């Protein structure tokens, strides 16, 4: 079905279908056209997972491509961008060199020859990549930044949801600042400036996203983008209004999203429960921290040594502006100065005991790890272009790469990002010697992927004619590409 659709979309491009049985039958007759060893980069394992699952192709093909006529399909332009983010590479010009795995190319549905021959014969010099790095730049000139954000929210979000096994209907909403150099911020289109709590100025952009917990990891399901001086709650309200929460969902947020009237609306009108810490200067928070509470009412924190907790009664949660809080807990922390500090967590679910409430809010730490992965290991704040459309494009492609990594880890049974970070993944595979690499076998219309040892077992019993054909192909393979 996929190959038929591709052939209809790109009638002049050589498109192959994946058919193990057909290729094995052709191999036994000596009717294969080529063989090659799959060349994998470390993160190609992540990309290959998404291609086998089928969601990468579907997501990339839905991109708002402004071109009326083209020779290079949009999915071939975009896939290297995802690979680039996973490799923490940045220049648009180097993106074509990220796509050098024959297996990835054929899983997209195209002949591996395109890696060296390209999609056309317009090059004046010998090819180094299947397309020119400038190609995508011209595509982005015809797109508005909001189209890219809408593309992610409307097309990728349901795809991620459909392939996220083990979802628990728990969501985290959080904001992240994307900084740009202070002396250059005026050159970055629509960048803003804001003073932080220390009185220092920060420059750049603000992203607020909804993060869905999947097992012990999570994926980013929706996002809003604005100048850095935009308040989190403004973007958060817009994002939640558009997001399709399933029934009985729980949304965890930090105190920056406190808005009593809005939280009441989420609970009463949308059926969304909320778990959130209160601001220290709120009247309700001050009551919950009442120092007159007897010591016997305090209990040891279930997981953190030296901290004490106290369950809040329904009477202590009364707040005229927000009457929907049903459960709560106060955490008492003894500071080095000897003074006590307090954190008050409240929840709109009824009957939630302190231990469970603490466990719920602790899941929010996963999005902090998400921020670290995006900034440290994918270079989200490395912005080579100051054009807004390219800034937004880079952020969105980084999020897609992050989600692919999360879904891959989930399929592998890995527990958390922190224990299996992208950096650690790169290093482990770089050091790992692949004793049994993949072989790709081609006919004129189909291809198959086999492990080298399986391929050799299959060929040992072949008659003379097919073996001579293989010998000819092996000789060509050993010689390598012509200079």
Helices and strands as residue ranges (DSSP letters): H 2-9, E 17-18, H 20-29, E 34-37, H 44-53, H 55-61, H 74-87, G 92-98, H 102-108, H 114-117, H 134-140, H 145-151, I 152-156, H 157-162, E 167-179, G 182-187, E 192-195, E 201-214, E 217-227, H 232-242, E 250-253, G 255-257, H 260-268, E 273-277, H 283-288, G 295-297, E 299-300, E 307-311, G 315-317, E 327-334, E 340-347, H 354-362, H 365-372, I 373-377, H 388-412, H 422-431, E 438-442, E 446-451, H 452-460, H 464-479
